[in-house]
Amino acid sequence: MISLSTYILNFLGSAVTRAHVQVARQMAIKKMEGKTVMYTAMGSEWRPFGHPRRRRPINSVVLDTGIAERILADVREFMGNPSWYTDRGKFSQSE
């Protein structure tokens, strides 16, 4: 049996293979929909760590009183103001 990586390396230039790669990419994106992906720093890059996990309710996380609310407030502020981070070179919507 020929591995997928061998197939891609042998036929990367063909339009048919590009279509197959695009379909596979869309399937992978769909599989991660509604899930959380954890990332870890590898040198100067962030790479996925582990498998995508189902989101869980914040009230299922055991934290000291008020911590969950502070985390949620920080996340909402971060998500609501991307220009603050973009202006400082720390965050980009396209990455």
URURDA-V853988 format. One record per backbone hydrogen bond with DSSP energy under -0.5 kcal/mol. NH is the residue of the N-H (numbers start at 1). CO is the residue of the C=O. If there is no record, write none. Layout:
nh=NH co=CO
nh=NH co=CO
This chain:
nh=7 co=3
nh=8 co=4
nh=9 co=5
nh=10 co=6
nh=11 co=7
nh=12 co=8
nh=14 co=11
nh=18 co=14
nh=19 co=15
nh=20 co=16
nh=21 co=17
nh=22 co=18
nh=23 co=19
nh=24 co=20
nh=25 co=21
nh=26 co=22
nh=27 co=23
nh=28 co=24
nh=29 co=25
nh=30 co=26
nh=31 co=27
nh=32 co=28
nh=33 co=29
nh=33 co=30
nh=35 co=32
nh=36 co=53
nh=38 co=36
nh=38 co=49
nh=40 co=47
nh=42 co=45
nh=45 co=42
nh=47 co=40
nh=49 co=38
nh=53 co=36
nh=55 co=34
nh=60 co=57
nh=61 co=58
nh=62 co=60
nh=63 co=61
nh=67 co=64
nh=68 co=64
nh=70 co=66
nh=71 co=67
nh=72 co=68
nh=73 co=69
nh=74 co=70
nh=75 co=71
nh=76 co=72
nh=77 co=73
nh=78 co=74
nh=79 co=75
nh=80 co=76
nh=81 co=77
nh=81 co=78
nh=84 co=81
nh=85 co=81
nh=86 co=82
nh=87 co=83
nh=88 co=84
nh=89 co=86
nh=90 co=85
nh=91 co=85
nh=95 co=92
